[in-house]
Amino acid sequence: MEQIVTILSRAGYVKSMRGAQGGYRLAKDPSEYTVGMILRLTEGSLAPVACLEDDNNQCSRAGICVTLNVWKQLDEAISGVVDNVTLADLVEEQKKLPNVNLM
């Protein structure tokens, strides 16, 4: 967890608060962070295949690859989900669930 918070802190997504009531807080409003932003920051590319990681496909087989379109559609579907869900959305979904102590 500390490694993830360090990555988020370096990127300016969270700020640390010192003292007895210290900890971490978001640097911006939760509605300004998408799940995709956080996943890409902490995990790297979400592309299902390496040849889609760059804007310009460098694969020498791209012109003859019969599966490339499938991978592109999957990449677009993944991005379409994670880039359209914000932390604020997740907070609202959590509020709808039964109040269960997870600790």
Steps between C-alpha positions, in 0.01 A plus 500: 500500500782736587658445156175599330457807718859601421429478126179699540678759715784547250244555224321761710182296536519491880653724765641388829387655827736484798412477864269302725207541261728458198479266209427547133229688316417555136657808346188565290132419514422126455306583184825610335664156523399213277572137573697496175728782617585315818541159336731635230706684758538201731495213249623652174334439168163325499542389138426128460800456264833683486452624143215727615696667780633778276293740289682378189491119474862391446420134436635377167202263471231764561401507132440125488386427856150352496455549875607865518144627461385278788776642724413856396133446585592347835734792575224749412250311717734497799578869461133578448421357841793610716517849349134565573489396866622755754589461863185701575298237312656227713422692820135527393485128423651422840231708671233282337643181651415368846717651771745215563813532709784367283764514772 
